Amino acid sequence: MKLWLVLRSYGVGNLRNFLRNHVKMAKLFEELLRHDNRFEVVAPRNFALVCFRFLPWSNGGDNYDDVECANVLNQKLLESINGSGQVYMSPTVVDKVYIIRCAIGATLTEERHVIGAWKVVQEYADALLSKY
């Protein structure tokens, strides 16, 4: 019933364009992450979902202590991002690694919002690093 309502409201062509646009914006967010060597894209982007973590050191956080430290750092980063009230991202843990997920999918989301979300991530990452 919900799918029928969406198809009836948007039409198949408009819905297709809507979804393609969100995937394009997720690719943009992924590219922004990849250009900042403090961040790691943890998994291949899937549709409009980008999974990443903040790793400001160069060794990649391979041993247990580094993973735990990175997990705490990423949890604090996500709390500050969400606490800003400007954007909302969600967490997940895979193989004991804390990951931040950015899903592009709100009806009115535009490219400027994605760039703004990236600026929020950078701002709070910088603030977090200045504390340590």
Backbone as a chain_set.jsonl record, in Angstrom:
{"seq": "MKLWLVLRSYGVGNLRNFLRNHVKMAKLFEELLRHDNRFEVVAPRNFALVCFRFLPWSNGGDNYDDVECANVLNQKLLESINGSGQVYMSPTVVDKVYIIRCAIGATLTEERHVIGAWKVVQEYADALLSKY", "coords": {"N": [[0.815, -1.182, 0.0], [1.938, 1.273, 0.847], [4.007, 1.592, -1.044], [2.51, 1.752, -3.378], [1.199, 4.182, -2.975], [3.363, 5.965, -2.971], [4.331, 5.571, -5.596], [2.118, 6.428, -7.003], [1.997, 9.095, -6.185], [4.492, 10.242, -6.979], [5.069, 9.117, -9.484], [6.554, 6.76, -11.717], [8.809, 7.542, -13.238], [9.605, 10.012, -12.061], [10.133, 9.128, -9.463], [12.27, 7.41, -9.952], [14.206, 9.285, -10.86], [14.424, 10.82, -8.533], [15.537, 8.954, -6.711], [17.956, 8.385, -8.032], [19.174, 10.876, -7.878], [19.631, 11.083, -5.128], [21.475, 9.016, -4.775], [23.544, 10.063, -6.28], [24.192, 12.297, -4.697], [25.096, 10.978, -2.421], [27.387, 9.808, -3.463], [28.874, 12.122, -3.816], [29.274, 12.898, -1.113], [30.808, 10.731, -0.286], [33.088, 11.1, -1.903], [34.043, 13.51, -0.843], [34.775, 12.645, 1.71], [36.832, 10.844, 1.023], [38.787, 12.559, 0.11], [39.845, 13.68, 2.347], [42.317, 12.755, 4.365], [42.029, 11.994, 6.986], [39.84, 10.497, 7.33], [38.164, 7.376, 6.824], [36.584, 5.486, 4.392], [34.576, 2.948, 5.132], [33.137, 0.851, 4.014], [32.047, -0.159, 0.751], [30.096, 2.306, -0.883], [26.635, 2.006, -0.699], [23.913, 2.306, -2.574], [22.425, 5.074, -1.318], [23.837, 5.24, 1.028], [26.529, 5.923, 3.103], [29.287, 4.671, 4.739], [31.544, 5.377, 7.25], [34.572, 6.212, 9.09], [36.431, 8.083, 11.511], [39.801, 8.513, 11.468], [42.391, 9.849, 12.604], [45.102, 9.245, 12.783], [47.998, 7.675, 11.283], [48.48, 4.891, 11.219], [46.312, 3.271, 10.786], [44.898, 1.966, 12.767], [45.077, -0.816, 13.574], [45.695, -2.607, 15.716], [44.302, -3.867, 18.84], [44.11, -1.865, 20.912], [44.278, 0.476, 19.414], [41.945, 0.232, 17.871], [39.97, 0.33, 19.849], [40.443, 2.918, 20.838], [39.927, 4.408, 18.52], [37.235, 3.755, 18.238], [36.073, 5.013, 20.48], [36.706, 7.672, 19.883], [35.268, 8.014, 17.467], [32.684, 7.602, 18.384], [32.375, 9.803, 20.087], [32.646, 11.8, 18.185], [30.362, 11.349, 16.577], [28.34, 11.809, 18.484], [28.707, 14.541, 18.957], [28.224, 15.59, 16.399], [25.511, 14.855, 15.951], [24.448, 16.098, 18.176], [24.638, 18.731, 17.473], [22.39, 19.378, 16.1], [22.149, 20.025, 13.474], [22.56, 18.084, 11.519], [21.792, 14.578, 11.16], [23.223, 11.535, 11.861], [23.815, 8.006, 11.913], [24.935, 5.295, 14.071], [26.817, 2.215, 13.753], [28.102, -1.024, 14.578], [30.561, -3.111, 13.411], [32.238, -6.068, 13.412], [33.447, -5.308, 15.843], [34.168, -2.704, 15.304], [33.457, 0.655, 15.416], [31.27, 2.489, 13.486], [30.281, 5.252, 11.501], [27.299, 6.202, 9.956], [26.057, 7.745, 7.093], [23.135, 8.573, 5.66], [21.601, 9.488, 2.751], [18.561, 10.743, 1.998], [16.249, 12.195, 2.581], [13.313, 13.883, 1.529], [13.536, 16.603, 0.691], [16.254, 17.032, 0.439], [19.163, 18.55, -0.81], [22.1, 19.145, -2.855], [23.563, 21.154, -1.586], [22.913, 20.733, 1.062], [24.203, 18.346, 1.6], [26.884, 19.079, 1.28], [26.955, 20.907, 3.35], [26.543, 19.139, 5.502], [28.93, 17.72, 5.384], [30.693, 19.768, 6.072], [29.931, 20.153, 8.717], [30.717, 17.698, 9.823], [33.511, 17.89, 9.449], [34.039, 20.191, 11.003], [33.405, 19.354, 13.652], [35.141, 17.216, 13.892], [37.6, 18.535, 13.764], [37.364, 20.064, 16.108], [37.305, 18.047, 17.998], [39.855, 16.936, 17.72], [41.385, 19.072, 18.601], [41.089, 18.945, 21.291], [42.628, 16.852, 22.101]], "CA": [[0.0, 0.0, 0.0], [2.805, 2.441, 0.89], [4.681, 1.71, -2.331], [1.518, 2.206, -4.35], [0.973, 5.603, -2.726], [4.551, 6.679, -3.439], [4.325, 5.523, -7.064], [1.004, 7.267, -7.473], [2.321, 10.491, -5.904], [5.643, 10.694, -7.754], [5.183, 8.529, -10.803], [7.747, 5.915, -11.803], [9.939, 8.324, -13.752], [10.051, 10.973, -11.05], [10.713, 8.368, -8.355], [13.576, 6.96, -10.44], [15.093, 10.452, -10.828], [14.59, 11.159, -7.127], [16.495, 7.993, -6.136], [19.254, 8.588, -8.685], [19.74, 12.106, -7.341], [20.14, 10.789, -3.792], [22.693, 8.214, -4.954], [24.564, 11.015, -6.744], [24.623, 13.091, -3.545], [25.88, 10.08, -1.56], [28.706, 9.715, -4.106], [29.561, 13.367, -3.5], [29.714, 12.813, 0.273], [31.886, 9.744, -0.26], [34.272, 11.74, -2.488], [34.541, 14.477, 0.133], [35.463, 11.849, 2.738], [38.06, 10.252, 0.476], [39.784, 13.61, -0.081], [40.375, 14.059, 3.66], [42.993, 11.527, 4.79], [41.694, 11.666, 8.377], [38.636, 9.665, 7.305], [38.215, 6.128, 6.061], [35.311, 4.923, 3.944], [34.72, 1.601, 5.679], [32.51, -0.127, 3.119], [31.612, 0.478, -0.497], [28.811, 2.996, -0.799], [25.524, 1.189, -1.156], [22.849, 3.25, -2.907], [22.654, 6.408, -0.755], [24.38, 5.049, 2.366], [27.983, 6.002, 3.168], [29.785, 4.237, 6.042], [32.893, 5.904, 7.409], [35.058, 6.469, 10.443], [37.441, 9.105, 11.685], [41.081, 7.924, 11.874], [43.361, 10.924, 12.378], [46.491, 8.785, 12.805], [48.343, 7.036, 10.012], [48.713, 3.444, 11.229], [45.101, 2.56, 10.419], [44.194, 1.427, 13.926], [44.946, -2.26, 13.398], [45.709, -3.419, 16.928], [43.116, -3.739, 19.691], [44.077, -0.576, 21.588], [43.955, 1.496, 18.41], [40.536, 0.069, 17.501], [39.19, 0.855, 20.976], [40.631, 4.369, 20.84], [39.187, 4.921, 17.363], [35.806, 3.607, 18.529], [35.696, 6.092, 21.405], [36.805, 8.912, 19.124], [34.156, 8.082, 16.525], [31.455, 7.758, 19.152], [32.328, 11.205, 20.508], [32.397, 12.602, 16.983], [28.957, 11.207, 16.198], [27.529, 12.49, 19.495], [28.781, 15.99, 18.743], [27.54, 15.882, 15.128], [24.062, 14.775, 16.181], [24.108, 17.1, 19.184], [24.589, 20.06, 16.85], [21.041, 19.611, 15.591], [22.199, 20.407, 12.058], [22.433, 16.854, 10.733], [21.679, 13.371, 11.969], [23.844, 10.337, 11.309], [23.576, 6.888, 12.823], [26.089, 4.422, 14.277], [26.724, 0.765, 13.723], [29.354, -1.683, 14.953], [30.82, -4.299, 12.604], [33.502, -6.684, 13.863], [33.947, -4.488, 16.962], [34.594, -1.403, 14.797], [32.38, 1.646, 15.458], [31.163, 3.109, 12.167], [29.267, 6.298, 11.344], [26.566, 6.035, 8.689], [25.362, 8.906, 6.547], [22.144, 8.148, 4.673], [20.997, 10.602, 2.022], [17.268, 10.215, 1.582], [15.098, 13.044, 2.878], [12.655, 14.369, 0.317], [13.973, 17.938, 0.275], [17.713, 17.132, 0.474], [19.835, 19.055, -2.002], [23.556, 19.039, -2.787], [24.059, 22.111, -0.588], [22.752, 20.111, 2.378], [25.26, 17.329, 1.72], [28.116, 19.834, 1.517], [26.82, 21.418, 4.713], [26.759, 18.02, 6.421], [30.365, 17.459, 5.378], [31.333, 20.839, 6.844], [29.65, 19.865, 10.128], [31.604, 16.587, 10.194], [34.869, 18.435, 9.552], [34.094, 21.124, 12.134], [33.44, 18.624, 14.902], [36.386, 16.432, 13.901], [38.651, 19.484, 14.137], [37.177, 20.407, 17.528], [37.675, 16.865, 18.782], [41.31, 16.827, 17.685], [41.999, 20.16, 19.376], [41.007, 18.57, 22.703], [43.588, 15.774, 22.399]], "C": [[0.872, 1.264, 0.0], [3.505, 2.665, -0.443], [3.722, 2.23, -3.392], [1.292, 3.709, -4.205], [2.151, 6.438, -3.221], [4.579, 6.712, -4.964], [3.238, 6.418, -7.642], [1.323, 8.752, -7.287], [3.423, 11.019, -6.823], [5.586, 10.292, -9.219], [6.498, 7.775, -10.882], [8.965, 6.718, -12.248], [10.482, 9.301, -12.728], [10.687, 10.27, -9.855], [12.115, 7.882, -8.733], [14.589, 8.112, -10.389], [15.419, 10.878, -9.396], [15.644, 10.26, -6.487], [17.884, 8.161, -6.743], [19.951, 9.833, -8.144], [20.314, 11.88, -5.94], [21.41, 9.937, -3.852], [23.839, 9.124, -5.398], [25.084, 11.862, -5.583], [25.432, 12.252, -2.561], [27.286, 9.894, -2.143], [29.527, 10.963, -3.805], [30.097, 13.327, -2.068], [30.886, 11.844, 0.407], [33.179, 10.35, -0.816], [34.887, 12.75, -1.524], [35.309, 13.769, 1.247], [36.813, 11.351, 2.235], [39.171, 11.291, 0.277], [40.372, 14.115, 1.236], [40.993, 12.801, 4.271], [42.776, 11.181, 6.264], [40.501, 10.717, 8.46], [38.857, 8.434, 6.446], [36.789, 5.757, 5.665], [35.415, 3.432, 4.228], [34.186, 0.526, 4.738], [32.135, 0.585, 1.824], [30.237, 1.125, -0.313], [27.736, 2.099, -1.393], [24.317, 2.102, -1.336], [23.178, 4.613, -2.31], [23.177, 6.325, 0.678], [25.909, 5.037, 2.31], [28.412, 5.663, 4.596], [31.24, 4.661, 6.17], [33.285, 5.961, 8.875], [36.199, 7.467, 10.384], [38.699, 8.435, 12.225], [42.184, 8.952, 11.651], [44.821, 10.506, 12.453], [46.739, 7.889, 11.603], [48.438, 5.521, 10.045], [47.457, 2.627, 10.959], [44.368, 1.912, 11.571], [43.998, -0.07, 13.867], [44.951, -3.059, 14.695], [44.531, -3.048, 17.838], [43.013, -2.365, 20.346], [43.726, 0.545, 20.622], [42.49, 1.431, 18.009], [39.652, 0.64, 18.598], [39.263, 2.38, 21.031], [39.843, 5.009, 19.696], [37.683, 4.831, 17.6], [35.316, 4.724, 19.442], [35.685, 7.428, 20.672], [35.62, 9.072, 18.176], [32.822, 8.231, 17.236], [31.296, 9.205, 19.616], [32.042, 12.117, 19.32], [30.923, 12.54, 16.603], [28.041, 11.921, 17.201], [27.544, 13.995, 19.285], [28.095, 16.405, 17.44], [26.03, 15.902, 15.348], [23.602, 15.813, 17.192], [24.016, 18.507, 18.62], [23.181, 20.408, 16.373], [20.998, 19.989, 14.123], [22.014, 19.215, 11.13], [22.249, 15.693, 11.699], [22.311, 12.223, 11.201], [23.679, 9.237, 12.339], [24.826, 6.015, 12.945], [25.772, 2.967, 13.958], [28.078, 0.225, 14.166], [29.452, -2.965, 14.136], [32.194, -4.824, 12.999], [34.216, -5.813, 14.897], [34.494, -3.138, 16.517], [33.371, -0.489, 14.737], [32.397, 2.431, 14.152], [30.054, 4.148, 12.19], [28.631, 6.128, 9.977], [25.868, 7.333, 8.319], [24.437, 8.407, 5.446], [21.498, 9.384, 4.059], [19.633, 10.116, 1.54], [16.065, 11.074, 1.894], [14.577, 13.684, 1.595], [13.24, 15.681, -0.192], [15.49, 18.115, 0.269], [18.258, 17.573, -0.876], [21.341, 18.933, -1.796], [24.131, 19.976, -1.724], [23.921, 21.557, 0.83], [23.847, 19.074, 2.635], [26.602, 18.006, 1.991], [28.103, 20.425, 2.926], [27.048, 20.337, 5.752], [28.241, 17.693, 6.51], [31.106, 18.511, 6.2], [31.112, 20.64, 8.342], [30.57, 18.746, 10.612], [33.026, 17.103, 10.384], [35.023, 19.341, 10.772], [34.219, 20.379, 13.462], [34.65, 17.688, 15.004], [37.554, 17.33, 14.309], [38.578, 19.826, 15.622], [37.615, 19.244, 18.423], [39.192, 16.708, 18.835], [41.99, 17.908, 18.527], [41.974, 19.855, 20.87], [42.081, 17.556, 23.088], [44.96, 16.1, 21.902]], "O": [[0.599, 2.21, -0.739], [3.589, 3.796, -0.921], [4.098, 3.064, -4.215], [1.204, 4.425, -5.203], [1.958, 7.496, -3.821], [4.823, 7.762, -5.558], [3.44, 7.083, -8.658], [0.964, 9.575, -8.129], [3.304, 12.111, -7.379], [6.011, 11.048, -10.093], [7.455, 8.117, -10.186], [10.043, 6.571, -11.673], [11.696, 9.404, -12.549], [11.669, 10.758, -9.296], [13.036, 7.94, -7.918], [15.712, 7.923, -9.921], [16.552, 11.249, -9.092], [16.542, 10.746, -5.8], [18.883, 8.084, -6.029], [21.17, 9.845, -7.972], [21.366, 12.425, -5.605], [22.322, 10.133, -3.049], [24.972, 8.968, -4.943], [26.285, 12.117, -5.493], [26.358, 12.763, -1.932], [28.263, 9.83, -1.398], [30.731, 10.877, -3.567], [31.251, 13.684, -1.833], [31.843, 12.114, 1.133], [34.252, 10.133, -0.254], [36.109, 12.835, -1.403], [36.365, 14.235, 1.676], [37.816, 11.43, 2.944], [40.353, 10.948, 0.275], [41.315, 14.906, 1.222], [40.27, 11.881, 4.655], [43.293, 10.169, 6.738], [40.189, 10.196, 9.531], [39.623, 8.446, 5.482], [35.894, 5.721, 6.51], [36.24, 2.735, 3.637], [34.725, -0.578, 4.678], [31.93, 1.798, 1.815], [29.345, 0.565, 0.325], [27.916, 1.511, -2.459], [23.765, 2.61, -0.36], [24.128, 5.255, -2.757], [22.976, 7.254, 1.46], [26.51, 4.254, 1.574], [27.956, 6.292, 5.551], [32.068, 4.349, 5.314], [32.459, 5.786, 9.771], [36.837, 7.661, 9.349], [38.678, 7.856, 13.311], [42.846, 8.929, 10.614], [45.703, 11.33, 12.212], [45.796, 7.402, 10.979], [48.475, 4.901, 8.982], [47.53, 1.399, 10.909], [43.293, 1.349, 11.363], [42.889, -0.56, 14.081], [44.283, -4.089, 14.778], [43.858, -2.041, 17.622], [41.942, -1.759, 20.338], [42.971, 1.454, 20.964], [41.855, 2.469, 17.825], [38.69, 1.355, 18.314], [38.252, 3.047, 21.248], [39.176, 6.027, 19.884], [36.937, 5.729, 17.207], [34.262, 5.311, 19.2], [34.756, 8.22, 20.828], [35.034, 10.151, 18.093], [31.926, 8.914, 16.741], [30.202, 9.766, 19.542], [31.29, 13.085, 19.434], [30.306, 13.571, 16.336], [27.072, 12.566, 16.802], [26.512, 14.654, 19.418], [27.456, 17.456, 17.384], [25.356, 16.861, 14.971], [22.498, 16.347, 17.083], [23.387, 19.379, 19.219], [22.826, 21.581, 16.257], [19.924, 20.246, 13.58], [21.385, 19.329, 10.078], [22.515, 15.81, 12.895], [21.979, 11.971, 10.043], [23.431, 9.513, 13.513], [25.668, 5.992, 12.048], [24.612, 2.558, 13.904], [29.08, 0.939, 14.132], [28.548, -3.8, 14.16], [33.189, -4.104, 12.926], [35.428, -5.611, 14.83], [35.212, -2.488, 17.277], [32.374, -0.814, 14.092], [33.43, 2.975, 13.763], [29.015, 3.949, 12.82], [29.317, 5.937, 8.973], [25.175, 7.938, 9.137], [24.892, 7.885, 4.428], [20.924, 10.216, 4.762], [19.559, 9.172, 0.754], [14.95, 10.72, 1.509], [15.35, 13.984, 0.685], [13.418, 15.845, -1.399], [15.972, 19.237, 0.11], [17.879, 17.056, -1.927], [21.8, 18.65, -0.689], [25.088, 19.618, -1.038], [24.728, 21.879, 1.702], [24.349, 18.949, 3.752], [27.368, 17.551, 2.84], [29.127, 20.438, 3.61], [27.681, 20.588, 6.778], [28.753, 17.417, 7.596], [32.037, 18.186, 6.938], [32.0, 20.924, 9.146], [31.141, 18.842, 11.698], [33.673, 16.783, 11.381], [36.023, 19.264, 11.487], [35.048, 20.735, 14.3], [35.122, 17.407, 16.106], [38.399, 16.928, 15.108], [39.598, 19.872, 16.31], [38.221, 19.45, 19.475], [39.747, 16.383, 19.884], [43.055, 17.673, 19.098], [42.744, 20.435, 21.635], [42.409, 17.414, 24.266], [45.883, 15.302, 22.071]]}, "num_chains": 1, "name": "protein.A"}
